[in-house]
């Protein structure tokens, strides 16, 4: 019985220890290509005066675009786009 509790505790810890904003970058790339590049190119992610400096601020910005464009993305889709941008432009 003790062994089962230990295994459960480890699984619980591993689950809680995973990144809070782990999106699917492949899905994010697809959504980005379908929705974002029509408004702006990738230069917005690489300019010197960019305001995004963390994954949480990137998610906030992607969600802001989601609301303004009315894409209707769910949270996991917002996080997927943020994961794609974070990996490819922001190095988060």
ABEGO torsion letter per residue (X at the ends): XAAAAAAAAAAAAAAAABBABBBBAAAAAAAAAAAAAAABBAAAAABAABABABAAAAAAAAAAAAAAAGAGBBAAAAAAAAAAAAAAAAGX
